[in-house]
Amino acid sequence: MPKIKTNRAAAKRFKKTASGKFVFSKSHANHILTHKSTKRKRRLRKGHIIDKTNVREVRLLLPNG
């Protein structure tokens, strides 16, 4: 039986937490930050939990966690 390959693009974007949830970082936090409000930049800083509607899809892309 062949091994299941991990989708490398997904592996770079999502990380699995200890509780089994998936965390990702939001986009638009890299450049042209002078135009964005402090509130908006602060919200982009943290990692966010993936929505339950997308968990199945990400789990298929990352079979080995």
NUMITOR-150877 format. One record per residue (C-alpha): residue number from 1; y, x negated, z. Coordinates in Angstrom, 2 decimals. Each point is the difference from the previous one (the first is absolute). Example, Ala and Ser with C-alpha at 12.3 -4.5 7.8 and 13.67 -1.06 7.14 Angstrom:
// NUMITOR-150877
n north east up
1 -4.50 -12.30 7.80
2 3.44 -1.37 -0.66
// end
This chain:
// NUMITOR-150877
n north east up
1 0.00 0.00 0.00
2 3.40 -1.50 -0.93
3 2.75 -0.32 2.55
4 2.96 2.40 -0.15
5 3.20 -1.75 -1.00
6 3.25 0.48 1.87
7 3.00 1.08 -2.07
8 2.27 -3.04 0.43
9 3.22 1.90 -0.72
10 -0.79 2.44 2.82
11 -1.06 -2.82 2.34
12 3.48 -1.53 -0.33
13 1.72 3.31 0.79
14 -2.10 1.60 2.76
15 -1.36 -1.31 3.28
16 -2.51 1.74 2.24
17 0.97 0.50 3.65
18 -2.40 -0.29 2.95
19 -0.24 3.80 0.17
20 -0.99 0.19 -3.68
21 3.30 1.23 -1.43
22 1.73 -1.70 -2.92
23 3.46 -1.55 0.26
24 2.35 -0.83 -2.87
25 3.56 -1.25 -0.30
26 2.68 2.00 -1.77
27 1.70 -1.16 -3.18
28 3.73 -0.65 -0.67
29 0.41 -2.44 2.91
30 0.35 -3.26 -1.93
31 3.34 -0.29 -1.78
32 3.38 1.71 -0.53
33 -0.03 0.71 3.73
34 3.80 0.11 0.26
35 0.01 3.43 -1.67
36 -2.54 1.46 2.41
37 0.92 1.36 3.40
38 -1.15 -1.70 3.20
39 -2.00 3.11 0.89
40 -1.83 -0.08 -3.33
41 -0.78 -3.73 0.26
42 -1.30 0.42 3.55
43 -2.37 2.77 -1.13
44 -1.32 -2.18 -2.83
45 -0.84 -2.83 2.41
46 -2.95 1.58 1.79
47 -3.52 0.50 -1.30
48 -0.86 3.60 -0.72
49 -3.31 1.85 0.36
50 -1.43 1.37 -3.24
51 -0.14 3.78 -0.38
52 -3.37 1.66 0.59
53 -0.02 1.34 -3.58
54 -0.17 -3.58 -1.34
55 -2.44 -1.52 2.52
56 -3.11 0.79 -2.07
57 1.46 -1.74 -3.06
58 0.95 -3.14 1.93
59 -3.40 -0.11 1.72
60 -1.68 -0.09 -3.43
61 2.28 -2.83 -1.13
62 -0.68 -2.01 3.19
63 -3.72 0.40 0.69
64 -0.13 -3.01 2.33
65 3.10 0.86 2.01
// end
